[in-house]
């Protein structure tokens, strides 16, 4: 793929810092050659570390810490190069294959940016149309490759994603082909319906029978419905829950510190005492 086809300028080339990139790659190669630990690693042995690095990038973004983000992006970039070099030494693919494949995919899936078959970019009117085109192109790619006998609109959502994030991605893909509530009110009605079913399955409505398997299924339905409502209101449920967990952790730490000043632990305190410190933490948040 030549630079003229991509529409790249000399400034774009300079911005790529090709020499620095080559030095980075060379360091990874040397580590794999000269470091006993690096030499022993496989895709499988470092995959969890790769996941951890990705989450550390997310944490730096959540914290608004640009210096930490810079460091964590470097760590994640290292993992990309490391996996590519493992593959190269195994004879499966090379770093060049990775980059060329991704570049071709980006150009193919952005016909509104790069030249199409007629030599002109495809006209689009909205972000929604861009996303619909993206999914249509992905389906065409899968059909052409013969990878799926029965292609699904949900293909491409990794099963390894955290459940909440996976739910959001599945809903997004279903919505792109028209399987969605007409508006957020319909999604909220579904939340209320599922909440009532959790209430009934839990025995809270007076039913003495408590089927743990059914309750788990109903709670799952409720979480899925809340996720859908959040998505339709433009809220990422993953981000919302991460924010709430962070707030809870901060307030609970305040409770622990308050008790520690008295030489006590949460186990030795009453719920009322901890609630008072919790309310104190909330009041501090409002003032700051």
C-alpha positions as CSV (number, residue, x, y, z in Angstrom):
1,X,0.0,0.0,0.0
2,X,1.7,3.2,-1.2
3,X,1.7,6.6,0.5
4,X,-0.2,8.2,-2.4
5,X,-3.1,5.8,-2.0
6,X,-3.2,6.6,1.8
7,X,-3.0,10.3,1.1
8,X,-0.1,10.7,3.6
9,X,2.2,13.7,3.5
10,X,5.9,14.1,4.4
11,X,4.7,15.7,7.7
12,X,2.8,12.5,8.4
13,X,5.9,10.5,7.8
14,X,8.0,12.6,10.1
15,X,5.4,12.4,12.8
16,X,5.7,8.6,12.7
17,X,9.2,8.8,14.3
18,X,10.4,5.8,12.2
19,X,14.0,5.8,13.7
20,X,12.7,5.7,17.3
21,X,10.3,2.9,16.4
22,X,13.1,0.9,14.9
23,X,15.2,1.4,18.1
24,X,12.2,0.2,20.2
25,X,11.8,-2.9,18.1
26,X,15.6,-3.6,18.4
27,X,15.4,-3.4,22.2
28,X,12.6,-6.0,22.2
29,X,14.6,-8.3,19.9
30,X,17.6,-8.0,22.2
31,X,15.6,-8.8,25.3
32,X,14.3,-11.9,23.6
33,X,17.8,-12.9,22.7
34,X,19.8,-12.1,25.8
35,X,17.4,-12.1,28.8
36,X,16.6,-15.6,30.1
37,X,13.1,-14.6,31.4
38,X,12.1,-12.8,28.2
39,X,13.4,-15.7,26.1
40,X,11.2,-18.2,27.9
41,X,7.9,-16.3,27.5
42,X,5.1,-17.4,25.2
43,X,1.9,-15.8,24.0
44,X,0.1,-17.8,26.8
45,X,2.5,-16.9,29.6
46,X,2.2,-13.2,29.1
47,X,-1.4,-12.8,27.9
48,X,-2.6,-12.0,31.4
49,X,0.1,-9.3,31.7
50,X,-1.1,-7.9,28.5
51,X,-4.7,-7.6,29.9
52,X,-3.3,-6.0,33.1
53,X,-1.4,-3.4,31.0
54,X,-4.6,-2.5,29.1
55,X,-6.5,-2.0,32.3
56,X,-3.7,0.2,33.7
57,X,-4.1,2.4,30.6
58,X,-7.8,2.7,31.5
59,X,-6.9,3.5,35.1
60,X,-4.6,6.3,34.0
61,X,-7.4,7.7,31.8
62,X,-9.9,7.5,34.7
63,X,-7.4,9.3,37.0
64,X,-6.8,12.0,34.4
65,X,-3.0,11.4,34.9
66,X,-1.4,12.1,31.6
67,X,2.1,11.3,32.8
68,X,0.9,7.9,34.0
69,X,-1.0,7.4,30.7
70,X,2.2,8.0,28.8
71,X,4.0,5.3,30.8
72,X,1.2,2.8,30.5
73,X,0.8,3.3,26.8
74,X,4.5,2.5,26.5
75,X,4.0,-0.7,28.5
76,X,1.1,-1.7,26.3
77,X,3.0,-0.9,23.2
78,X,5.9,-3.1,24.5
79,X,3.4,-6.0,24.7
80,X,2.3,-5.5,21.1
81,X,5.9,-5.7,20.0
82,X,6.7,-8.6,22.3
83,X,3.8,-10.7,21.0
84,X,4.7,-9.9,17.4
85,X,8.3,-11.0,18.0
86,X,7.3,-14.2,19.7
87,X,5.2,-15.0,16.6
88,X,8.1,-14.1,14.3
89,X,10.5,-16.4,16.1
90,X,7.8,-19.1,15.9
91,X,7.5,-18.5,12.2
92,X,3.8,-17.7,12.3
93,X,3.8,-14.0,11.3
94,X,5.9,-10.9,11.6
95,X,5.5,-7.3,12.9
96,X,5.3,-6.2,9.3
97,X,2.4,-8.5,8.8
98,X,0.6,-7.0,11.8
99,X,1.1,-3.5,10.7
100,X,0.2,-4.1,7.0
101,X,-2.9,-6.1,8.0
102,X,-4.1,-3.3,10.3
103,X,-3.4,-0.6,7.8
104,X,-5.3,-2.4,5.0
105,X,-8.2,-3.0,7.4
106,X,-8.4,0.7,8.4
107,X,-8.4,1.8,4.8
108,X,-11.0,-0.8,3.8
109,X,-13.3,0.1,6.7
110,X,-13.0,3.9,6.1
111,X,-14.3,4.3,2.6
112,X,-15.5,7.8,3.6
113,X,-11.9,8.8,4.3
114,X,-9.9,7.0,1.7
115,X,-10.5,6.7,-2.0
116,X,-13.1,4.1,-3.0
117,X,-13.3,2.0,-6.2
118,X,-14.4,5.2,-8.1
119,X,-11.4,7.1,-6.8
120,X,-13.5,9.2,-4.5
121,X,-14.3,8.9,-0.7
122,X,-17.8,7.6,0.1
123,X,-20.2,10.3,1.3
124,X,-21.6,9.8,4.8
125,X,-24.0,12.1,6.7
126,X,-23.5,11.0,10.3
127,X,-21.5,8.9,12.9
128,X,-24.3,6.4,12.9
129,X,-23.9,5.8,9.2
130,X,-20.2,5.4,9.6
131,X,-20.8,2.7,12.2
132,X,-23.4,0.9,10.1
133,X,-20.9,0.9,7.1
134,X,-18.2,-0.4,9.4
135,X,-20.4,-3.4,10.5
136,X,-21.5,-4.1,7.0
137,X,-17.9,-4.2,5.8
138,X,-16.9,-6.5,8.6
139,X,-19.8,-8.9,7.7
140,X,-18.7,-8.8,4.1
141,X,-15.1,-9.6,5.2
142,X,-16.3,-12.6,7.2
143,X,-18.5,-13.9,4.4
144,X,-15.6,-13.5,1.9
145,X,-13.2,-15.4,4.1
146,X,-15.6,-18.3,4.6
147,X,-14.9,-18.1,8.3
148,X,-18.5,-18.2,9.3
149,X,-21.1,-20.5,7.7
150,X,-23.9,-18.4,9.3
151,X,-22.5,-14.9,10.0
152,X,-24.0,-13.0,12.9
153,X,-24.3,-9.3,13.6
154,X,-22.8,-10.2,17.0
155,X,-19.6,-11.6,15.6
156,X,-16.4,-9.9,16.7
157,X,-17.4,-9.3,20.4
158,X,-14.7,-11.1,22.4
159,X,-16.1,-13.6,24.9
160,X,-13.2,-12.7,27.2
161,X,-14.5,-9.1,27.7
162,X,-15.8,-8.3,31.2
163,X,-19.5,-9.2,31.3
164,X,-20.7,-5.6,31.6
165,X,-18.6,-4.4,28.7
166,X,-19.5,-7.4,26.6
167,X,-23.2,-6.8,27.2
168,X,-22.8,-3.2,26.0
169,X,-21.0,-4.3,22.9
170,X,-23.5,-7.0,22.0
171,X,-26.4,-4.4,22.4
172,X,-24.5,-1.9,20.2
173,X,-24.1,-4.4,17.4
174,X,-27.7,-5.6,17.6
175,X,-28.9,-2.0,17.5
176,X,-26.9,-1.3,14.3
177,X,-29.1,-3.9,12.5
178,X,-32.3,-2.4,14.0
179,X,-32.9,-4.7,16.9
180,X,-33.3,-2.1,19.6
181,X,-36.0,-0.2,21.6
182,X,-37.3,2.8,19.7
183,X,-36.3,5.1,22.6
184,X,-34.9,5.1,26.1
185,X,-38.4,4.9,27.6
186,X,-38.9,1.4,26.3
187,X,-35.5,0.4,27.7
188,X,-36.5,1.8,31.1
189,X,-39.8,-0.1,31.1
190,X,-37.8,-3.2,30.5
191,X,-35.6,-2.3,33.6
192,X,-38.8,-2.0,35.7
193,X,-40.1,-5.3,34.4
194,X,-36.9,-7.1,35.2
195,X,-36.7,-5.6,38.6
196,X,-40.1,-6.9,39.4
197,X,-39.0,-10.4,38.3
198,X,-35.9,-10.2,40.6
199,X,-38.2,-9.2,43.4
200,X,-40.5,-12.1,42.8
201,X,-37.7,-14.6,42.3
202,X,-36.0,-13.6,45.5
203,X,-39.1,-14.5,47.6
204,X,-39.4,-10.8,48.7
205,X,-42.9,-10.7,47.3
206,X,-44.1,-13.4,49.7
207,X,-43.3,-16.5,47.7
208,X,-41.5,-18.8,50.2
209,X,-39.8,-20.7,47.3
210,X,-36.3,-19.4,46.5
211,X,-34.7,-20.9,43.5
212,X,-31.0,-19.7,43.4
213,X,-30.6,-20.6,39.7
214,X,-33.7,-18.6,38.7
215,X,-32.7,-15.6,40.9
216,X,-29.2,-15.6,39.2
217,X,-30.9,-15.6,35.8
218,X,-33.3,-12.8,36.8
219,X,-30.5,-10.6,38.2
220,X,-28.6,-11.2,35.0
221,X,-31.6,-10.0,33.0
222,X,-31.8,-6.9,35.2
223,X,-28.2,-6.0,34.8
224,X,-28.5,-6.5,31.0
225,X,-31.6,-4.2,31.0
226,X,-29.8,-1.5,33.0
227,X,-26.9,-1.7,30.7
228,X,-29.2,-1.3,27.7
229,X,-30.9,1.8,29.3
230,X,-27.5,3.4,30.1
231,X,-26.3,2.8,26.5
232,X,-29.4,4.4,25.1
233,X,-28.9,7.4,27.4
234,X,-25.3,7.8,26.1
235,X,-23.8,6.5,29.3
236,X,-21.1,3.8,29.3
237,X,-22.3,1.3,32.0
238,X,-18.7,0.1,32.4
239,X,-17.5,3.7,33.1
240,X,-20.5,4.4,35.4
241,X,-19.8,1.3,37.5
242,X,-16.1,1.9,37.6
243,X,-16.8,5.4,38.9
244,X,-19.2,4.1,41.5
245,X,-16.7,1.5,42.7
246,X,-14.1,4.2,42.9
247,X,-16.4,6.4,45.0
248,X,-17.3,3.5,47.3
249,X,-13.6,2.7,47.8
250,X,-12.7,6.3,48.6
251,X,-15.5,6.6,51.1
252,X,-14.7,3.3,52.7
253,X,-11.1,4.3,53.1
254,X,-12.3,7.4,54.9
255,X,-14.2,5.1,57.3
256,X,-11.2,3.0,57.9
257,X,-8.9,6.0,58.5
258,X,-11.5,7.5,60.9
259,X,-11.6,4.4,62.9
260,X,-7.8,3.9,62.8
261,X,-7.4,7.4,64.5
262,X,-9.2,5.9,67.4
263,X,-7.2,2.7,67.3
264,X,-10.1,0.7,66.0
265,X,-10.9,-1.5,63.0
266,X,-14.2,-1.9,61.1
267,X,-14.7,-5.3,62.6
268,X,-14.8,-3.7,66.1
269,X,-17.1,-0.8,65.1
270,X,-20.9,-0.8,64.9
271,X,-22.7,-0.2,61.6
272,X,-24.0,3.1,62.9
273,X,-20.5,4.3,63.7
274,X,-19.3,3.4,60.2
275,X,-22.4,5.0,58.6
276,X,-21.6,8.3,60.5
277,X,-18.1,8.3,59.0
278,X,-19.5,7.4,55.6
279,X,-21.8,10.4,55.8
280,X,-18.8,12.5,56.8
281,X,-16.9,11.3,53.7
282,X,-19.9,12.3,51.5
283,X,-20.0,15.8,53.1
284,X,-16.3,16.3,52.4
285,X,-16.9,15.3,48.7
286,X,-19.6,17.9,48.4
287,X,-17.4,20.6,49.9
288,X,-14.5,19.8,47.6
